[in-house]
Amino acid sequence: MSFEFSADEIFSMAEQMEKNGQKFYNDAAGATQSEDHKKLLLELAGMEVDHEKTFKALRAELTRKEKETNVFDPNGEAALYLKALVDTRVFFEKDLDVSSMEKILKAAIEAEKDSIVFYLGMKNAVPEELGRKRLDHIIKEEMGHVRLLSRELVKLNR
């Protein structure tokens, strides 16, 4: 079965992914001994909270048409599919190697890149009339995280 998703469904998923990211960073902060590293990780967790709020606000701005789904799905399989993707993909239940800040940052960069690839793929599943272009905002936000994390990794290795 092929699914098309509305921008509303994708923004809902984005909100959950940001919650998962917040947990990832908070867990990493709790496991590190360095106060500087802890501070950075807590700042990153805060950014995830901000992203979640951004996505929630964007979702609230969607038109009724952008919230509609145009696929007959009486068993709610599309929603189950999206939930399975969120719950198993980006930032979810990752084995966190906290033996070094470098490993934490690399894992975070990998997760952020995975989320970008995921959202790019999801864009193709959202028809133009259901808000495909709004997904660019999510992708831009995640790209900003990759840049920030990469800068921190470079600073760490100096």
C-alpha positions as CSV (number, residue, x, y, z in Angstrom):
1,M,0.0,0.0,0.0
2,S,1.3,3.5,-0.9
3,F,0.7,6.4,1.4
4,E,0.5,10.1,1.0
5,F,0.8,12.2,4.1
6,S,-0.4,15.7,4.9
7,A,2.0,18.3,6.2
8,D,0.0,18.1,9.5
9,E,1.0,14.4,9.9
10,I,4.7,15.2,9.1
11,F,4.7,18.2,11.6
12,S,3.2,15.9,14.2
13,M,6.0,13.4,13.6
14,A,8.6,16.2,13.7
15,E,7.4,17.3,17.1
16,Q,7.9,13.7,18.4
17,M,11.3,13.5,16.8
18,E,12.3,16.7,18.6
19,K,11.1,15.2,21.9
20,N,13.2,12.1,21.2
21,G,16.2,14.4,20.5
22,Q,15.7,16.3,23.7
23,K,15.8,13.0,25.6
24,F,19.0,12.0,23.8
25,Y,20.8,15.2,24.8
26,N,19.5,15.2,28.3
27,D,20.6,11.6,28.8
28,A,24.0,12.4,27.4
29,A,24.3,15.5,29.7
30,G,23.5,13.3,32.6
31,A,26.2,10.9,31.7
32,T,29.1,13.3,31.1
33,Q,31.4,14.5,33.9
34,S,32.5,17.7,32.2
35,E,30.5,20.7,33.2
36,D,31.3,22.4,29.9
37,H,30.1,19.4,27.9
38,K,27.0,19.1,30.2
39,K,26.2,22.8,29.5
40,L,26.5,22.3,25.7
41,L,24.3,19.2,25.8
42,L,21.7,20.9,27.8
43,E,21.7,23.8,25.4
44,L,21.2,21.3,22.6
45,A,18.3,19.8,24.5
46,G,16.9,23.2,24.8
47,M,17.2,23.8,21.1
48,E,15.2,20.6,20.5
49,V,12.5,22.0,22.8
50,D,12.6,25.2,20.7
51,H,12.3,23.2,17.5
52,E,9.4,21.3,18.8
53,K,7.6,24.6,19.6
54,T,8.5,25.9,16.1
55,F,7.0,22.8,14.5
56,K,3.9,23.0,16.7
57,A,3.4,26.7,15.7
58,L,3.9,25.8,12.0
59,R,1.4,23.0,12.4
60,A,-1.1,25.4,13.9
61,E,-0.7,27.7,10.9
62,L,-1.7,24.9,8.4
63,T,-4.8,25.4,6.4
64,R,-7.7,23.0,6.7
65,K,-6.7,21.6,3.3
66,E,-3.1,21.0,4.4
67,K,-4.4,19.0,7.4
68,E,-6.5,16.7,5.2
69,T,-5.4,13.3,4.0
70,N,-6.7,12.2,0.7
71,V,-6.1,8.5,1.1
72,F,-8.8,6.1,2.3
73,D,-7.3,4.6,5.4
74,P,-10.0,3.2,7.6
75,N,-7.6,1.2,9.7
76,G,-5.2,4.1,10.4
77,E,-2.3,2.3,8.8
78,A,-0.7,5.5,7.7
79,A,-0.6,6.9,11.2
80,L,0.8,3.6,12.5
81,Y,3.5,3.7,9.8
82,L,4.6,7.2,10.8
83,K,4.6,6.3,14.4
84,A,6.8,3.2,13.7
85,L,9.2,5.4,11.8
86,V,9.5,8.0,14.6
87,D,9.8,5.3,17.3
88,T,12.6,3.4,15.5
89,R,14.6,5.9,13.5
90,V,16.1,9.2,14.6
91,F,17.2,9.7,18.2
92,F,15.2,6.8,19.5
93,E,16.7,4.3,21.9
94,K,20.2,4.8,20.5
95,D,23.0,3.0,22.2
96,L,24.7,6.0,23.7
97,D,28.5,5.7,24.0
98,V,29.3,8.4,26.5
99,S,32.9,7.5,26.9
100,S,33.9,10.7,25.2
101,M,32.3,13.9,24.0
102,E,33.6,13.2,20.6
103,K,31.5,10.1,20.4
104,I,28.4,11.9,21.7
105,L,28.8,14.6,19.1
106,K,29.3,12.1,16.3
107,A,26.2,10.2,17.3
108,A,24.2,13.4,17.4
109,I,25.5,14.5,14.0
110,E,24.6,11.1,12.6
111,A,21.1,11.4,14.1
112,E,20.6,14.9,12.7
113,K,21.7,13.8,9.3
114,D,19.4,10.9,9.4
115,S,16.5,13.2,10.2
116,I,17.4,15.4,7.2
117,V,17.4,12.4,4.9
118,F,14.1,11.2,6.5
119,Y,12.4,14.6,6.0
120,L,13.6,14.8,2.4
121,G,12.1,11.4,1.8
122,M,8.9,12.4,3.5
123,K,8.6,15.5,1.3
124,N,7.9,13.2,-1.6
125,A,5.0,11.6,0.3
126,V,3.3,15.0,0.9
127,P,1.4,16.3,-2.1
128,E,1.9,19.9,-3.0
129,E,-1.6,20.9,-2.1
130,L,-1.2,19.3,1.4
131,G,1.8,21.5,2.3
132,R,4.9,19.9,0.9
133,K,6.8,23.2,0.8
134,R,6.3,23.7,4.5
135,L,8.6,20.8,5.2
136,D,11.5,22.8,4.0
137,H,11.4,24.6,7.3
138,I,12.0,21.4,9.2
139,I,14.9,20.5,6.9
140,K,16.5,23.9,7.4
141,E,16.3,23.7,11.2
142,E,17.9,20.3,11.2
143,M,20.7,21.5,8.9
144,G,21.4,24.2,11.4
145,H,21.9,21.6,14.1
146,V,24.4,19.7,11.9
147,R,26.4,22.9,11.4
148,L,26.4,23.7,15.1
149,L,27.4,20.1,16.1
150,S,30.1,20.0,13.5
151,R,31.6,23.3,14.8
152,E,31.6,21.9,18.3
153,L,33.3,18.7,17.1
154,V,36.0,20.7,15.3
155,K,36.6,22.8,18.5
156,L,36.9,19.7,20.5
157,N,39.5,18.2,18.3
158,R,41.7,21.4,18.2
